[in-house]
Amino acid sequence: MVPVVALVGRPNVGKSTLFNRLTRSRDALVADLPGLTRDRQYGHAKIEGRPFIIIDTGGITGGEVGIDGHMAEQSKAAVEEADIVLFVVDARSGLTAVDESLARDLRTFSKPVHLVVNKVDGIDVDAALADFYSLGFESVNPIAAAHGRGMSVLSEEVLLPIAPDLEQVEEENQKRARHPKFAIVGRPNVGKSTLVNRMLGEDRVVVFDMPGTTRDSIYIDMERRDKPYTIIDTAGVRRRGKVRETVEKFSVLKTLQAIEDANVVIMTFDAREGIAEQDLSLLRYIMDAGRSLVIAINKWDGMTEEQKDEVKSEISRRMMFADFARMHFISALHGSGVGDLFESVDEAFNSANVEMNASKLTRELEIAVAKHAPPTIKGFRCKLRYAHPGGHNPPRIVIHGNRTSKLPESYQRYLIKHFIRVLKIVGTPIKLELKEGDNPYKGKKQEMTRRQRLKRKRTIKKFGKKN
């Protein structure tokens, strides 16, 4: 199971900045304003190829009421869900009474707690840490999340020990490659369990016209046309501000872990309710996790042509970033279009395990560069030399060259679309890894030839030495 890490602490100590640093994203809002984070924020992170789920929480001060009380409850629920807790404090503010109170509360959860002292840049680290040792935590880690200082030590000494080893990750990938394992996800009451029952041809899971009927992720093995599949029916993921019951808060995490465990995800929408922000957030999580994607627009029956055109227009406008995925308009209740989902799952599964070789990838890279060269950055152009496969699930392409760290995201998207087209990949994202070669002349002083030395002497004799 993918390990879960919760970030807790009082307001404005840098939890969201640390979240963004670990997930390599900008999903969490960051500003010099206490209380900006209200709900739990889930993110996907990878450290040395090993996956994690990171939970950012709102700040806790103690004695919260109203909306602040709900924030505190969200933070406590995150601690219950987590495998380890990173207790974040502010080195510049020093140890406060709220920090001491939080430390006492965290001990009651019986979870491993690691103290993270943030904002140590520009100050005496030893002096800043002295007060925090009185909290009694064995693991004290000074960092500057905004600048990345101390992050490598935090990752190696705190996070990697709880991560599955690389052999286990590789074994999971091999298991995932044996036969399609697909998770059906979406908001509550969009018809996920009805869709599972229709695929199975029997009433295997409970269906009721009330959001939140499914509480846990249910794994079901099946065969269709002598081909094995594993279906994962998940709980609905609603906007976190509406998640009240503790058991439902655990269901959200189970859904995210099911996404990590699957190799194809069927994202289910209710055609009558349209697309919500929570749907787009869940889609972004699926894509960040590198999972293949099939989109199912459910409850398509009984809609007028005008309503259908309106839904299609909204989908094309708001889901352009997921245009690589097959889209199906279905009715799980009556079965129309459900059989086509299996074909798209197989197609996405095969695309995620597509065969690639270095010679073909390098040739296609050269063709893409010849059609549209990389833009110049400060007078220099990135040189992309060769490419080779970097893995599957999702397909990963490693590109070597000079100044690749400066390659714009727009050009990376151009390369991804080119590879998707030539490799005939459908339903799965492609990940690019850019490797930059070292300059062989870096640190070496250029030596002048005899002719250059004589020319320099004549110039100095004629015009004098420049001060």
N, C-alpha and C positions, 0 to 999 in steps of 0.2 A: 504494500500500500504506500502511496506517495506521502512522505512526511509533511506535517503541517507546522508552520512557525507563526506565532502570534507576536505582534509588536504592541506593547502596552506602555503607558506612562502618562504623566500629567500633560496638559495642553502645551503646545508650542515647543516641545523638546526636540523635534525633528523626526518624528515617526514616519510621516508621509515622505519626507526626503529619503529616509533609509529604505522605505518601501520601493520608491522609484529607482533607487540605486540597485537594489537586489533584483527587481524584475526587469531592469533596463527599459523602463517605460516612463511615461508621464501621466499615468492613469490617476494618481492621487494628486489632488490639488495641494499646492504648496504656497504659503504666503506667511508673512510675519504677523499673523493674526491668530490668537488662541481660539480653539473651538471650531476651526474650519472643517475638520472631518467630523461628520455626524454619524454615519452608518459604517458598518464593517465593509472594508474593501478587500476583495479577494484578488490575488494575482498569481501568475505562473512564473516560476523562476527556474533557472538551470545553473548549477555550479559544477564545472568540470563534467558536463554532460549528464548530471544527475538531477532529476526533477524535484521541485518543492512546490508547495502551496503556501503563499505568504498572506497573512491577514493583517491589514492596517486597521487600527481602531481609533475611536475618538478619545480625547484626553479625559482623565479622571482626576477630580480634585477632592472628592469626598463631600457628602451632604448635598448631592445634586437633586434638583427638583424639576418637574416639568420635562421639557425635551432633553435637558441635560441628564435627568434621571434615566431616560431611555438610552442615551449614549453610554452611560455607565453600565447598564444591563447588557448592551451589545458587547462592550469590552469584556465583561466577565464571561459572556457566552463564548467569546473567541478563545479565552484561556481554557475553558472546558474542552473545546474542540482540538486544541493544539497538542502536539507532541512535546515541543519545548516553547518557552516564553523568552523573548528578548525584552528585558525591562530597560527602557530608554530613559536616561536622565540628561540634564543640561549641565555641562562642565562650567559654563560661564556663570550660571545662576547659583551654582553650588548646591549642597544638600539642603533640602527643604523639609518642612514637617509633612507635606503631602507625599514626598518621596518615601519617608519613613513609614507613613500609614499604608501606602501601597505595598511596600516591601512586606509588612506584616500580613496584609490580605493575600498576597501571592503565595505565601508559605502555606496557607490553608488549603490550597488546591492540590498540593502534592505533585506538582509538575516541575521538571527541571527548569530553573530560572537562571539566565545569564544576564549580568548587569552590563549594559552598553552605555558608556559615558560619551555622549556626543558633543560636538562643537569644541574639540580640543585644539583646533588650528589657531596659531598665534598666541598661545598661552603656555605656561609651564605645566607640562602634563603631569609630572610627579606631584606637584603641589595641588593640582586640580583633583587628582585621584585620592589624595590622602583622606578627605572627609568621607568619601563614598565607601571606603573599606569598612567603615563602622556599621554598614547595613548587613554585613556578615555573609555576603555571597562569595563563593570561592572563585567564580569566573567573573573577572572585571576586564572589560575590553574598551580601551580608548579609541574613538574614531572621529572622523570629520566627514559625515555622510555627504555634505554638499560638495566636497572636493575628492572624495574617494579614499581619503587617508585611513589606514587601518582596516580597510574592507577585506583585503586578502587574508590578513591574520584572522579576522572574524569568521570568514568563510571556511578557512582550513581547520581552525581549532574548535569552532562551535557547531557549524552547520554540517560539514562533511561527515563527522562521526555518526550522525543519525541518518545519513543518506544511504540508500541501497548502493552496494558496491557496483562497479562497472560491469562485472560478470553477471550480476543479477539483472541489471538494466538490459544487458545484451540478451540474456535468457528470456526476459519479458518481451523484448522486440522479436525474438525468434518465435515465441509462442504466438505473438500477435500476427506474425506472418503466415501461420499455418492455415487459418481459415478466418473469414470475416467475423469480427466481433463488433457489433454496432450498438451504440447507445441512442435511445430516443429521448430527446430533451426538449424543453420549452417551458413556458409559463404554466401555472396551474390551470387545469380545466380546458386545455386546448385539444384534448382527445388522445393523449399519449397511451394510456392503458387500453383504450378502445382499439387503437391502432395495433398494439401488441397482440390483443386477442384476435383481431382480424388476420394478422400474419400467421398466428399459430393455428387458426381454425377452431379455437375452443376458448371458453371463458376461463382463462388461467389466472388473470389478475382482477382485483376488485375494481369495478367501474361504478361511479356514483356521481350524480350531477351536483357535486360540491367540491370546491377547490381544496387541494391538500389531502385527497383520499390516499394517495401513495405516499408513504413516509420514508421508505428506504429504497435503495437501488436493488432491483430484483434481476438476477442472472438466470436466463432460460436457454438451454441448449435445444436446437431443433435441426431438422433436415428438410431441404426443399430440392426436389429433383436430384436426390442422392448426393447433395452437397451440404456439408455441415455449416451451421451458423450459430452464433451466440447473441441473443438479444438481451439488452440491458434496459429495463424499464426504470425510469428515474422519477424522483419527486420533482414537482414544478418549482422553478426558481422565480420568485417574485421580487419586486423591488424591496430592498432590505428594510426600508422604513415601514413596510407593511408586515414584516415578519415579527410576530408577537410571541407565539408559543415556542418554548425551548426546544421541543422535539422537532419543530419545523426548522429551527436554526441549524440543527444537526443535519436535516435532510438536504439543505443547500450544499453543505460540505460533501455529503455522500454523492451528490450529483456531479460536483467538480472532480471528485476522485474517479467517478465512473467515466468521465470524459478522458481523463488521463489513461485509464485502463483500456479504453476502446481504441480501435484503429479507424473506425468510420463513425460519424455522428449524424443522425437524422434530426435536423433542427425543425421542430414542428411549430407552425403558426396557426392561429385561428383567423380564417379569412374575414369573419364578421367583426373582429375586434381591431384588425389592422396591426401595424408594427409599432411596438413601444420601445422606449429607450432601453428597458431592461433586456429586450430581445437583442438589440444591437450590442449591448455589453457582453451578453453571453456568447454571441457570435465572435466577438473580438477575442474572448478567452479561448474559444475552440481553435481559432486560427493561430493564436499565440502558442497554443499547445502543439501545433503542427498536425492536427487531426484532419483526416479527409472529411468532406462535408457533402451531405445531400439535404436539400431543402424541401419540406413538405408543407403545402398550404392546405390545411384541413378544413372541413365543413364547407366545401365548395358547392355542395348540392343545395338546391332551393334558392340560389342567388340569381338575381336578374342580370341580364347582359350589361346593363349600365353599372351595376355594383361590381361585377367582375372586372370591367375595364378600369374602374376606379382603383381597385385593389392592385391590379397589374401595374398601373401607372405609379402608385406609391412604392411598390416593390422595386421597380426599375430606378426610381429616384433615390431611394434610401439604402439600397443594397448593392450599389455598383461595385463596392470593394470585395464582394463575394461572387463576382460574375463567373468564377471558374467552376462553380458548383452546379450540378443538375437541379432543376426545379420541377416539382410535380404538384399538380392541383388535384387533390384527392378528397374522398369521403370515407373516413375510417368506419363510419357507422354502416354504410351500404357497400363498401368494398371497392368502389370505383377508383381506379388508378393505383391501388395498393400494390398489385403485382409488379408494376413497373419500378417500384422502389428497390426491389431485389436486384434488378438489372443495373441500376445506378450504384447500389452498394458494391456489387461485383466490379463494376467499372472503376469506381474510386479506389477500391482495395487493390486492384491490379495496377492502377496508376501509382499508388503509394509504394509499390514494390517494383517499379519499372526498371528494366535492365539498362544500365548506362556504362559507357567506357570512355576513357580519357581522350582517345583520338577523335571520337565523334563530338564530344563536348568542346574540345579545343577548336575543331573545325567550325562548329556552329558559333562559337565565341568570335572567331575571326570574321565570319560572315556578318554577325550582328554589329561588330565594330566598324566593318567596311561600309555598312549601310548607314550607320549613325554613330559617329565617333564620340567619345566622351568629351564633355565640355572642358574648357581650360579653366584652371583654378589659379588665380594670381599669376597668370602668364605661363603656367605649366599644365600639360595635359597628362591625365592618368594613362599609363601604359598597361594594358591587360594582356598578359603573355600566354597563359595556358590555363586549362580547367581540367578537373578530374572529379569522379564521384566521391561524395563524403558520407554516404549512408542512405537509408531508406526510412520510410514512415516518420516524417515525410521525406521525399527525395531531397537530398542535400548536395549542392554543387559547390565545390571549392575553386575559387578563381585566384590565381597568383598574378602579381604585377607590381608596378611601382606607384606609390601615392594612392593606393586603393582605399586608404582610410579617408581620403578626401572625396571619394566618388559620391555624387549626390544621390539621394534616395530616389529621385525621379528617374535617373539613369538605371539604377538597380531594378526598379519596376519594369523598365523597358527590357532589360535582359531577362527578367523572370518571364515576362509574356512571350519573349522570343523562344525560350527553352520550352515553355508549356506548349507552344504551337508545334515546334519541330519534334518534340518527344511524344506528342499526341496525349498529353496528360489531361485528364478530366476529373474534377471533383476533389483534388488535393492540392494544397499550396506547395510551392517550391521554396526552400530556404537557401540563401546564398551565404557563403562564408568567404570573406575577402582576406587574403593573406598578402602581406607586404614584405618584400625581400629587403634585406639589409644592404645599405650602400657599402660596397667593398672599399671605397676610398674614404669612408668616414673616419676622422681622427688622424689621417695621414697628411703630412705636409707635402705639398707639391714641390719637387726639386727642379730648379731651372737648368736648362741645358747651357753649354758653353756659349753658344750664340746669344742666348737670352741674357746671360751675365754681362757679356761685352756690350750689348745694346743698352743695358741698364746703366753701366758705367758711363757711356757716352751721353746718355740723357742727363745723368746727375752732373756731369762736367759742364754741360751746356746750360742747363736751367737751374742747377742747384738742387740740393736734397729737400724734399718736401717735409715741413715740420708737422 
